[in-house]
């Protein structure tokens, strides 16, 4: 022990080092060695802890030390001991103790601090769900390996947030109020059995809202302990440790490189047949209404090989359908194998009639290349993707979708508005006419494709005529599904800096109701067109309205399909009839439709590849139309 402490004393004479000492309860002596030659790594905590037994006692009142001659040379310390005195007396005290009686066992901070149970909630898009899975993987590696189903049982509460619309933020504030109640009233809640956590929970805000409102969140009456942005999740273990020392933990720095490509997410849904895989992060489009570039940063893509590895792991786990995720997923560009210095590439093909404000510096493997690789290597997995931008649908991408059976014939094509003048104010990079031309091309190249979209009503300066253009676009295209919202101004956006949110709220709500009504009147045609056909349905589970007798799943086009659960032929059982189960691909003949669902009769359990590529092998091929 004496020799160990003597080595610490020698550090005092090294100008490149300093020592930070903390005396904690339980008589732990923490000495933090900080070198100005060490580069900061936010995923690494520099704290090293030495456990000392009660035999080594330090005076509670440091004034008991008499200053030595060395300490009096420091004019800033008049009455107390210097750090030299502290270390020298510690060494002297240790010299009288037998080594066997005073073992020195280096242990990491993770072994000292207790690890707690985690509860998590996620709001917003599929990317947020995947982000939570990444967070859980990082926390599991740091020792937080237990997840609970209710916040009352947790020592750490994660709430993953969305900042796209005001309504999503209001829901988060409501939940934070409840978590604040669990923290403030913890002792009483434990006494009454309302809470079973071992200490007051640490509340952690993640995601887009964390980056946008970090100061407001941290100042909200001690509601939140840690604020962590989308690119800083690796830093979470360190931020939680800072809370133990009475500090707030915050890291909302955006990254130009972080993709979490090396992390295998902990899946939120256990034994699920579908999964999310993030392929790129951030957005370069800078639409005037959107805050994503400011909360998620600039675009960067994962290497193809890391995506193939993750999909392979999911395939081995029995996953049958994968949603590829990105804020602008079809602008995927894996340039990881290219030289760092490259001129802007002029060969980056966009959809005809579309433009982009951001120049591509290096052209690597594009989204069509990624889908080509995945669809070939995993022929029994369905692939979907979201959310794309209409500008990134070059012809070769559409032909690939047409030719590969396991790339679903479903395209999300956000329009936002049907007015060219509003599109210009939104900085979308296309006109109404270019959008309609793209729709026609998609339907010509990919027959029987399902198209969904996003719409915003009441954007800054929107007139009644411009709103009418949106209504007419809904009728002209005929969408399978659409997300429709009234505009809410977001800080930091181009619209916030340059426009006025001048459409009254009651007008926004009236226009939203008109859009929804128009959509409902037109979407029925999309569903009616499926009646009489045979669709391949991936079974997701029992129908909640009739769990004992009916199953529900999705068709290739993304339609919800409901059918009776009766014994049917099975491709692996020589035609023997069996009940279908979750994860089976079932051939279903569609008998009727509504504006939101299809209803049919099951014909057989088959394989994905057999249904599309080998009709003679499929069990129910004779019933296909």
C-alpha positions as CSV (number, residue, x, y, z in Angstrom):
1,X,0.0,0.0,0.0
2,X,2.8,2.4,0.9
3,X,4.6,1.8,-2.3
4,X,1.4,2.3,-4.2
5,X,0.7,5.6,-2.6
6,X,4.3,6.7,-3.0
7,X,3.9,6.3,-6.7
8,X,0.9,8.7,-6.5
9,X,3.1,11.2,-4.7
10,X,5.6,11.1,-7.5
11,X,3.0,12.4,-9.9
12,X,3.0,15.7,-8.1
13,X,6.3,16.6,-9.8
14,X,5.1,15.8,-13.3
15,X,3.8,19.0,-15.0
16,X,1.7,17.1,-17.5
17,X,-0.6,15.6,-14.8
18,X,-3.1,16.8,-12.2
19,X,-4.9,14.9,-9.5
20,X,-8.6,15.2,-8.6
21,X,-9.6,13.6,-5.3
22,X,-13.1,12.8,-4.1
23,X,-13.9,11.3,-0.7
24,X,-17.2,9.4,-1.1
25,X,-19.3,7.7,1.4
26,X,-18.5,4.1,2.2
27,X,-14.9,5.3,2.6
28,X,-13.9,5.1,-1.0
29,X,-11.0,7.2,-2.1
30,X,-11.3,8.3,-5.7
31,X,-8.3,9.7,-7.4
32,X,-8.8,10.9,-10.9
33,X,-5.6,11.3,-13.0
34,X,-6.1,13.7,-15.8
35,X,-3.3,14.2,-18.3
36,X,-3.2,17.0,-20.8
37,X,-1.7,14.5,-23.2
38,X,-4.8,12.4,-23.2
39,X,-7.5,12.9,-25.8
40,X,-11.0,13.2,-24.6
41,X,-13.2,10.2,-25.4
42,X,-16.8,10.7,-24.4
43,X,-17.5,7.0,-24.1
44,X,-14.7,6.5,-21.6
45,X,-14.9,7.7,-17.9
46,X,-11.4,8.5,-16.6
47,X,-12.3,7.7,-13.0
48,X,-10.3,5.0,-11.4
49,X,-11.2,3.9,-7.8
50,X,-9.0,2.4,-5.1
51,X,-10.9,0.7,-2.3
52,X,-9.4,1.5,1.2
53,X,-10.3,-0.4,4.4
54,X,-11.3,1.4,7.6
55,X,-7.7,0.9,8.9
56,X,-6.7,3.9,6.8
57,X,-8.4,6.9,8.5
58,X,-8.2,10.5,7.4
59,X,-9.2,13.3,9.7
60,X,-12.6,14.7,8.9
61,X,-11.3,18.2,9.6
62,X,-8.3,18.9,7.4
63,X,-7.2,21.8,9.6
64,X,-5.8,19.1,12.0
65,X,-2.9,18.9,9.5
66,X,0.0,21.4,10.2
67,X,1.1,23.0,7.0
68,X,4.7,22.0,6.0
69,X,7.3,24.3,4.6
70,X,6.3,23.2,1.1
71,X,2.7,24.2,1.6
72,X,3.6,27.7,2.9
73,X,5.2,28.5,-0.4
74,X,1.8,28.7,-1.9
75,X,0.3,32.1,-1.2
76,X,-3.1,30.9,-2.1
77,X,-3.2,28.4,0.8
78,X,-2.8,30.1,4.2
79,X,-4.2,27.7,6.8
80,X,-4.8,24.3,5.2
81,X,-2.5,21.5,4.1
82,X,-1.2,21.2,0.5
83,X,-1.8,18.1,-1.6
84,X,1.8,17.1,-0.8
85,X,0.9,17.0,2.9
86,X,-2.2,14.9,2.2
87,X,-0.3,12.3,0.2
88,X,2.8,12.2,2.4
89,X,0.7,11.6,5.6
90,X,-1.3,9.0,3.8
91,X,1.9,7.2,2.9
92,X,3.1,7.5,6.5
93,X,-0.1,6.1,7.8
94,X,0.1,3.2,5.4
95,X,3.7,2.4,6.3
96,X,2.7,1.0,9.7
97,X,0.1,-1.3,8.2
98,X,0.9,-4.8,7.1
99,X,0.3,-5.4,3.3
100,X,-1.9,-8.4,4.0
101,X,-4.2,-6.3,6.2
102,X,-4.6,-3.6,3.6
103,X,-5.2,-5.1,0.2
104,X,-5.4,-2.7,-2.8
105,X,-7.8,-4.0,-5.4
106,X,-8.3,-1.8,-8.5
107,X,-11.9,-1.8,-9.5
108,X,-13.7,0.0,-12.3
109,X,-16.4,2.6,-11.7
110,X,-19.0,0.2,-13.1
111,X,-18.3,-2.2,-10.2
112,X,-18.7,0.5,-7.6
113,X,-21.8,2.2,-8.8
114,X,-25.0,0.1,-8.6
115,X,-26.7,-0.8,-11.9
116,X,-30.4,-0.2,-12.0
117,X,-33.4,-1.6,-13.9
118,X,-34.5,0.3,-17.1
119,X,-37.9,1.4,-18.2
120,X,-38.3,3.0,-21.6
121,X,-40.9,4.8,-23.7
122,X,-40.5,5.9,-27.3
123,X,-42.5,8.5,-29.2
124,X,-42.3,9.4,-32.9
125,X,-41.0,7.5,-36.0
126,X,-39.6,4.1,-36.6
127,X,-36.1,5.6,-36.3
128,X,-36.7,6.4,-32.7
129,X,-37.7,2.8,-32.0
130,X,-34.5,1.6,-33.6
131,X,-32.6,4.2,-31.6
132,X,-34.0,2.9,-28.4
133,X,-32.8,-0.6,-29.4
134,X,-29.3,0.9,-29.8
135,X,-29.5,2.6,-26.4
136,X,-30.5,-0.7,-24.7
137,X,-27.5,-2.4,-26.3
138,X,-25.1,0.2,-25.1
139,X,-26.6,0.1,-21.6
140,X,-26.5,-3.7,-21.5
141,X,-22.8,-3.6,-22.3
142,X,-22.4,-1.3,-19.3
143,X,-24.2,-3.6,-16.9
144,X,-27.8,-2.3,-17.1
145,X,-29.2,-5.6,-18.3
146,X,-32.7,-5.7,-16.8
147,X,-35.7,-4.1,-18.5
148,X,-39.0,-3.7,-16.6
149,X,-42.5,-3.0,-18.0
150,X,-43.5,-0.2,-15.6
151,X,-41.7,3.0,-14.5
152,X,-42.5,2.4,-10.9
153,X,-40.1,-0.6,-10.9
154,X,-37.2,1.2,-12.6
155,X,-34.1,3.0,-11.3
156,X,-33.5,4.5,-14.8
157,X,-36.3,5.8,-17.0
158,X,-35.6,6.5,-20.7
159,X,-38.0,8.6,-22.7
160,X,-37.2,8.8,-26.4
161,X,-38.7,11.9,-27.9
162,X,-39.9,13.4,-31.2
163,X,-39.7,17.1,-32.1
164,X,-41.4,17.0,-35.5
165,X,-44.7,18.3,-34.2
166,X,-45.9,20.2,-31.2
167,X,-48.4,17.5,-30.3
168,X,-45.7,14.9,-29.8
169,X,-43.8,17.3,-27.5
170,X,-46.8,17.9,-25.4
171,X,-47.2,14.2,-24.8
172,X,-43.6,14.0,-23.6
173,X,-44.1,16.9,-21.1
174,X,-47.1,15.1,-19.7
175,X,-45.1,11.9,-19.1
176,X,-42.2,13.9,-17.6
177,X,-44.6,15.4,-15.1
178,X,-45.5,11.8,-14.0
179,X,-41.9,10.7,-13.8
180,X,-41.1,13.9,-11.7
181,X,-43.9,12.7,-9.3
182,X,-42.1,9.3,-9.0
183,X,-38.8,11.0,-8.2
184,X,-40.3,13.6,-5.7
185,X,-42.6,11.2,-3.9
186,X,-40.3,8.2,-4.0
187,X,-40.2,7.4,-0.3
188,X,-44.0,7.7,0.1
189,X,-44.6,5.6,-3.1
190,X,-42.3,2.9,-1.8
191,X,-44.0,2.9,1.6
192,X,-47.4,2.5,0.0
193,X,-46.3,-0.1,-2.6
194,X,-46.8,2.3,-5.5
195,X,-43.1,2.1,-6.3
196,X,-40.7,-0.8,-5.9
197,X,-37.5,0.9,-7.3
198,X,-34.5,0.8,-5.0
199,X,-33.8,4.5,-5.2
200,X,-35.4,7.5,-6.9
201,X,-35.3,7.0,-10.7
202,X,-33.0,8.9,-12.9
203,X,-35.0,10.4,-15.8
204,X,-33.2,10.5,-19.1
205,X,-34.6,12.4,-22.2
206,X,-33.3,11.1,-25.5
207,X,-33.7,11.9,-29.1
208,X,-34.8,15.0,-31.2
209,X,-36.6,16.9,-28.4
210,X,-33.5,16.5,-26.2
211,X,-31.4,18.3,-28.7
212,X,-34.0,21.0,-29.5
213,X,-35.0,21.9,-25.9
214,X,-32.0,20.8,-23.9
215,X,-31.8,23.9,-21.7
216,X,-35.5,24.1,-21.1
217,X,-35.6,20.4,-20.1
218,X,-32.7,20.6,-17.7
219,X,-34.2,23.7,-16.0
220,X,-37.6,22.2,-15.6
221,X,-37.8,21.9,-11.8
222,X,-35.4,19.0,-11.5
223,X,-37.6,16.8,-13.7
224,X,-34.8,15.4,-15.8
225,X,-31.3,14.2,-14.8
226,X,-29.8,13.5,-18.2
227,X,-30.3,14.9,-21.7
228,X,-28.8,13.0,-24.6
229,X,-29.0,13.7,-28.3
230,X,-29.3,11.2,-31.1
231,X,-25.6,11.1,-31.8
232,X,-24.4,10.8,-28.2
233,X,-25.9,7.5,-27.0
234,X,-22.5,5.9,-26.5
235,X,-21.9,8.6,-23.7
236,X,-25.0,7.5,-21.7
237,X,-23.2,5.4,-19.1
238,X,-20.8,8.3,-18.3
239,X,-23.7,10.8,-18.1
240,X,-25.5,8.6,-15.6
241,X,-22.4,8.4,-13.5
242,X,-22.2,12.2,-13.4
243,X,-25.7,12.2,-11.8
244,X,-24.3,10.2,-8.9
245,X,-21.9,13.1,-8.2
246,X,-24.8,15.6,-8.1
247,X,-24.4,16.9,-11.6
248,X,-26.7,17.1,-14.6
249,X,-25.6,14.9,-17.5
250,X,-25.9,16.5,-21.0
251,X,-24.5,15.7,-24.4
252,X,-26.4,16.8,-27.5
253,X,-23.4,17.2,-29.9
254,X,-24.2,16.2,-33.5
255,X,-21.8,14.1,-35.4
256,X,-20.8,13.9,-39.1
257,X,-19.7,10.2,-38.7
258,X,-21.8,8.4,-36.0
259,X,-24.0,5.6,-37.5
260,X,-23.7,3.0,-34.6
261,X,-22.7,0.5,-37.3
262,X,-20.8,-1.7,-34.8
263,X,-23.7,-2.1,-32.4
264,X,-26.1,-5.0,-32.5
265,X,-29.4,-3.5,-31.2
266,X,-31.3,-5.1,-28.4
267,X,-34.7,-5.8,-30.0
268,X,-37.6,-4.2,-28.1
269,X,-40.0,-6.8,-29.5
270,X,-38.8,-10.3,-28.5
271,X,-39.4,-13.2,-30.9
272,X,-40.7,-10.7,-33.4
273,X,-41.0,-11.6,-37.1
274,X,-40.2,-8.1,-38.2
275,X,-37.4,-5.7,-37.3
276,X,-36.0,-2.3,-38.1
277,X,-32.5,-1.7,-39.4
278,X,-31.1,1.8,-39.7
279,X,-29.0,2.3,-42.8
280,X,-28.4,6.0,-42.7
281,X,-28.9,8.9,-40.4
282,X,-29.5,12.7,-40.8
283,X,-30.9,14.7,-43.6
284,X,-29.4,17.3,-46.1
285,X,-32.7,18.4,-47.7
286,X,-33.3,21.5,-45.5
287,X,-37.0,21.7,-46.2
288,X,-38.3,25.0,-44.7
289,X,-40.8,23.3,-42.4
290,X,-38.6,20.5,-41.1
291,X,-36.4,20.5,-38.0
292,X,-34.8,17.1,-38.7
293,X,-31.5,18.5,-40.0
294,X,-31.1,20.4,-36.8
295,X,-31.9,17.6,-34.4
296,X,-30.4,14.7,-36.4
297,X,-27.6,16.4,-38.3
298,X,-26.2,15.8,-41.8
299,X,-26.6,12.6,-43.8
300,X,-24.1,9.8,-43.3
301,X,-24.6,6.2,-44.3
302,X,-23.6,2.9,-42.7
303,X,-21.2,0.6,-44.7
304,X,-23.0,-2.0,-46.7
305,X,-21.1,-4.8,-45.0
306,X,-22.3,-3.8,-41.5
307,X,-25.9,-3.8,-42.7
308,X,-25.6,-7.2,-44.3
309,X,-24.1,-8.5,-41.1
310,X,-27.0,-7.2,-39.0
311,X,-29.6,-8.5,-41.5
312,X,-27.9,-11.9,-41.3
313,X,-28.2,-12.0,-37.6
314,X,-31.9,-11.2,-37.8
315,X,-32.3,-13.9,-40.4
316,X,-30.8,-16.4,-38.1
317,X,-33.3,-15.3,-35.4
318,X,-36.2,-16.0,-37.7
319,X,-37.1,-12.5,-38.8
320,X,-39.2,-12.5,-42.0
321,X,-39.6,-8.8,-42.7
322,X,-37.1,-5.9,-42.4
323,X,-37.8,-2.2,-42.6
324,X,-34.7,-0.3,-43.7
325,X,-34.7,3.1,-42.0
326,X,-33.3,6.5,-42.7
327,X,-34.4,10.2,-42.5
328,X,-33.9,10.2,-46.3
329,X,-33.4,6.5,-46.8
330,X,-33.2,6.4,-50.6
331,X,-30.3,9.0,-50.6
332,X,-28.2,6.2,-49.0
333,X,-24.6,6.6,-50.1
334,X,-21.9,4.3,-48.8
335,X,-18.7,6.1,-49.7
336,X,-16.6,4.5,-47.0
337,X,-14.3,2.8,-49.5
338,X,-13.5,6.0,-51.4
339,X,-10.6,8.4,-50.9
340,X,-11.4,11.3,-48.5
341,X,-10.5,14.0,-51.1
342,X,-13.0,14.0,-53.9
343,X,-14.7,16.5,-56.1
344,X,-18.5,16.9,-56.0
345,X,-20.0,14.2,-58.2
346,X,-22.2,15.4,-61.0
347,X,-23.4,11.9,-61.9
348,X,-25.7,11.5,-59.0
349,X,-29.0,10.7,-60.7
350,X,-32.2,12.2,-59.3
351,X,-35.8,11.6,-60.3
352,X,-36.6,13.4,-63.5
353,X,-37.7,17.0,-62.9
354,X,-36.4,17.1,-59.3
355,X,-33.5,19.1,-57.8
356,X,-31.5,19.1,-54.6
357,X,-29.9,22.0,-52.6
358,X,-27.1,19.7,-51.4
359,X,-24.3,18.5,-53.7
360,X,-23.1,15.0,-53.4
361,X,-19.3,15.1,-52.7
362,X,-18.5,11.4,-53.2
363,X,-20.6,8.8,-55.0
364,X,-20.4,5.4,-53.4
365,X,-22.9,2.5,-53.3
366,X,-26.4,3.8,-53.6
367,X,-29.7,2.5,-52.1
368,X,-30.4,0.4,-55.2
369,X,-27.0,-1.3,-54.7
370,X,-27.8,-2.0,-51.1
371,X,-31.2,-3.5,-51.9
372,X,-29.7,-5.5,-54.7
373,X,-27.2,-7.1,-52.3
374,X,-29.8,-7.7,-49.6
375,X,-32.5,-9.1,-51.8
376,X,-30.1,-11.7,-53.4
377,X,-28.5,-12.8,-50.1
378,X,-31.7,-13.1,-48.2
379,X,-34.4,-14.4,-50.6
380,X,-36.8,-15.4,-47.8
381,X,-36.9,-12.0,-46.1
382,X,-39.2,-9.2,-47.2
383,X,-37.7,-5.7,-47.4
384,X,-39.5,-2.4,-46.9
385,X,-38.0,1.0,-46.4
386,X,-38.9,4.5,-45.1
387,X,-38.8,7.4,-45.2
388,X,-37.7,8.3,-48.8
389,X,-37.7,11.6,-50.6
390,X,-39.3,11.7,-54.1
391,X,-36.1,13.2,-55.6
392,X,-34.2,9.9,-55.1
393,X,-36.1,7.5,-57.3
394,X,-33.8,7.0,-60.4
395,X,-35.1,4.5,-63.0
396,X,-32.7,1.7,-62.1
397,X,-34.1,1.8,-58.5
398,X,-37.6,1.3,-59.8
399,X,-36.6,-1.5,-62.2
400,X,-34.9,-3.3,-59.3
401,X,-38.1,-3.1,-57.2
402,X,-40.1,-4.5,-60.1
403,X,-37.7,-7.5,-60.6
404,X,-37.1,-8.6,-57.0
405,X,-39.9,-10.6,-55.4
406,X,-38.7,-9.7,-51.8
407,X,-38.6,-6.0,-52.3
408,X,-42.2,-5.0,-51.4
409,X,-44.2,-3.2,-54.0
410,X,-45.0,-0.4,-51.7
411,X,-43.6,3.2,-52.0
412,X,-43.9,6.0,-49.5
413,X,-43.9,9.2,-51.7
414,X,-44.3,12.3,-49.4
415,X,-46.0,15.1,-51.3
416,X,-46.6,17.5,-48.4
417,X,-48.8,19.7,-50.6
418,X,-50.4,19.7,-54.1
419,X,-49.5,23.3,-54.8
420,X,-46.4,24.3,-56.7
421,X,-46.2,27.7,-55.0
422,X,-46.4,26.1,-51.5
423,X,-43.8,23.5,-52.6
424,X,-41.5,26.3,-53.5
425,X,-42.0,28.0,-50.1
426,X,-41.3,24.6,-48.5
427,X,-38.1,24.2,-50.5
428,X,-39.0,20.7,-51.7
429,X,-37.2,20.9,-55.0
430,X,-40.0,19.9,-57.4
431,X,-43.4,21.0,-58.8
432,X,-46.8,19.5,-58.7
433,X,-46.4,18.4,-62.3
434,X,-43.0,16.7,-61.7
435,X,-44.5,14.8,-58.8
436,X,-47.5,13.6,-60.9
437,X,-45.1,12.5,-63.7
438,X,-43.1,10.5,-61.1
439,X,-46.3,8.8,-59.9
440,X,-47.1,7.8,-63.4
441,X,-43.6,6.4,-64.1
442,X,-43.7,4.4,-60.9
443,X,-47.0,2.8,-61.7
444,X,-45.8,2.1,-65.3
445,X,-42.6,0.4,-64.2
446,X,-43.9,-1.3,-61.0
447,X,-47.4,-2.6,-61.7
448,X,-49.8,-2.9,-58.8
449,X,-47.6,-0.8,-56.6
450,X,-49.1,0.7,-53.4
451,X,-48.3,4.4,-52.8
452,X,-48.6,6.3,-49.5
453,X,-47.7,9.9,-48.7
454,X,-47.4,12.7,-46.2
455,X,-49.4,15.9,-46.3
456,X,-49.3,19.2,-44.3
457,X,-52.1,21.7,-44.4
458,X,-52.0,25.3,-43.3
459,X,-48.4,26.0,-44.1
460,X,-47.3,29.6,-43.9
461,X,-49.3,31.7,-46.3
462,X,-51.4,28.9,-47.7
463,X,-54.4,30.2,-49.5
464,X,-57.7,28.5,-50.2
465,X,-56.7,27.9,-53.8
466,X,-53.4,26.3,-52.8
467,X,-55.3,24.1,-50.4
468,X,-57.7,23.1,-53.2
469,X,-54.6,22.0,-55.2
470,X,-53.8,19.5,-52.4
471,X,-57.3,18.2,-52.4
472,X,-57.2,17.7,-56.2
473,X,-53.8,15.9,-55.9
474,X,-55.3,13.4,-53.4
475,X,-58.0,12.6,-55.9
476,X,-55.6,12.4,-58.8
477,X,-53.2,10.0,-57.3
478,X,-55.4,7.8,-55.1
479,X,-53.2,6.8,-52.2
480,X,-53.2,3.5,-50.3
481,X,-52.4,5.4,-47.1
482,X,-51.5,8.9,-46.0
483,X,-50.2,10.8,-42.9
484,X,-51.9,14.2,-42.7
485,X,-51.2,17.0,-40.2
486,X,-51.9,20.6,-39.5
487,X,-48.7,22.7,-39.7
488,X,-47.0,23.6,-36.5
489,X,-44.1,26.0,-36.5
490,X,-40.7,24.6,-35.4
491,X,-37.9,26.8,-34.1
492,X,-34.6,26.9,-35.9
493,X,-36.2,26.0,-39.3
494,X,-36.1,28.2,-42.4
495,X,-39.8,28.8,-42.0
496,X,-39.3,30.1,-38.4
497,X,-36.7,32.5,-39.6
498,X,-38.3,33.8,-42.7
499,X,-42.1,33.2,-42.7
500,X,-45.1,33.9,-40.5
501,X,-47.4,31.2,-39.2
502,X,-50.4,33.2,-40.4
503,X,-53.1,30.5,-41.1
504,X,-55.5,30.5,-38.1
505,X,-55.8,27.3,-36.1
506,X,-59.5,26.8,-36.9
507,X,-58.8,27.1,-40.6
508,X,-56.0,24.5,-40.3
509,X,-58.3,22.1,-38.6
510,X,-61.0,22.6,-41.2
511,X,-58.6,22.0,-44.0
512,X,-57.2,18.9,-42.3
513,X,-60.7,17.5,-42.0
514,X,-61.3,18.1,-45.7
515,X,-58.0,16.3,-46.6
516,X,-58.9,13.3,-44.4
517,X,-62.4,13.1,-45.9
518,X,-61.0,13.2,-49.5
519,X,-58.5,10.5,-48.7
520,X,-61.2,8.2,-47.3
521,X,-63.3,8.7,-50.4
522,X,-60.4,7.8,-52.8
523,X,-58.5,5.1,-50.9
524,X,-61.4,2.7,-51.2
525,X,-60.6,2.2,-54.8
526,X,-57.1,1.0,-53.9
527,X,-58.5,-1.7,-51.6
528,X,-61.4,-2.6,-53.9
529,X,-58.9,-3.4,-56.7
530,X,-57.5,-6.3,-54.6
531,X,-60.8,-8.2,-54.4
532,X,-60.6,-11.5,-56.3
533,X,-56.8,-11.6,-56.2
534,X,-54.6,-14.0,-54.2
535,X,-52.2,-12.1,-51.9
536,X,-49.2,-13.4,-50.0
537,X,-49.7,-12.4,-46.4
538,X,-47.1,-12.5,-43.6
539,X,-49.0,-13.5,-40.5
540,X,-48.4,-11.0,-37.6
541,X,-50.7,-12.5,-35.0
542,X,-54.4,-13.0,-33.9
543,X,-56.9,-10.5,-35.0
544,X,-57.7,-8.6,-31.7
545,X,-61.4,-8.5,-32.5
546,X,-61.5,-12.3,-32.9
547,X,-58.3,-13.7,-31.4
548,X,-59.5,-17.3,-31.2
549,X,-60.7,-17.6,-34.8
550,X,-58.9,-15.1,-37.0
551,X,-55.4,-14.1,-38.0
552,X,-54.1,-10.8,-39.3
553,X,-51.1,-9.8,-41.4
554,X,-49.9,-7.6,-44.2
555,X,-49.8,-8.1,-47.9
556,X,-46.8,-7.2,-50.1
557,X,-48.5,-3.9,-50.9
558,X,-48.8,-3.1,-47.2
559,X,-52.5,-3.7,-46.8
560,X,-53.9,-5.2,-43.6
561,X,-55.5,-8.6,-44.4
562,X,-57.8,-10.6,-42.1
563,X,-58.7,-14.2,-42.6
564,X,-60.1,-17.2,-40.7
565,X,-57.6,-19.4,-38.9
566,X,-58.5,-22.9,-40.3
567,X,-56.3,-25.9,-41.2
568,X,-54.7,-25.4,-44.6
569,X,-52.0,-27.2,-46.6
570,X,-48.5,-26.6,-45.5
571,X,-45.5,-26.7,-48.0
572,X,-43.3,-28.6,-45.5
573,X,-45.8,-31.3,-44.5
574,X,-46.5,-33.0,-47.9
575,X,-49.8,-31.2,-48.2
576,X,-51.0,-32.1,-44.7
577,X,-53.4,-29.4,-43.4
578,X,-52.3,-27.4,-40.4
579,X,-53.2,-24.1,-38.7
580,X,-51.1,-21.2,-39.8
581,X,-48.9,-19.5,-37.2
582,X,-47.2,-16.2,-36.6
583,X,-44.3,-15.8,-39.1
584,X,-45.9,-18.0,-41.8
585,X,-46.4,-16.7,-45.4
586,X,-50.0,-17.6,-46.3
587,X,-51.7,-17.4,-49.7
588,X,-55.0,-15.6,-49.1
589,X,-57.8,-15.1,-51.7
590,X,-59.3,-11.6,-51.1
591,X,-63.1,-11.7,-50.9
592,X,-64.1,-8.2,-49.7
593,X,-62.6,-4.9,-48.7
594,X,-63.2,-1.8,-46.7
595,X,-61.3,1.6,-46.8
596,X,-58.7,0.2,-44.4
597,X,-58.7,-3.6,-44.5
598,X,-59.0,-6.6,-46.8
599,X,-60.8,-9.8,-45.8
600,X,-60.2,-13.2,-47.4
601,X,-59.9,-17.0,-47.1
602,X,-56.6,-18.7,-46.5
603,X,-55.4,-21.2,-49.1
604,X,-52.0,-22.6,-48.1
605,X,-48.8,-21.9,-46.2
606,X,-46.0,-21.3,-48.6
607,X,-42.5,-19.8,-49.0
608,X,-41.8,-16.3,-50.1
609,X,-39.6,-17.4,-53.0
610,X,-42.0,-20.2,-54.1
611,X,-45.0,-17.8,-54.4
612,X,-43.3,-15.5,-56.8
613,X,-40.5,-17.5,-58.5
614,X,-41.8,-21.1,-58.8
615,X,-45.6,-21.2,-59.2
616,X,-45.4,-24.9,-59.9
617,X,-44.0,-25.5,-56.4
618,X,-46.5,-23.3,-54.5
619,X,-49.2,-25.4,-52.8
620,X,-52.2,-23.2,-53.8
621,X,-51.0,-22.1,-57.2
622,X,-54.2,-23.3,-58.9
623,X,-56.2,-20.8,-57.0
624,X,-54.1,-17.8,-57.9
625,X,-55.6,-15.1,-60.2
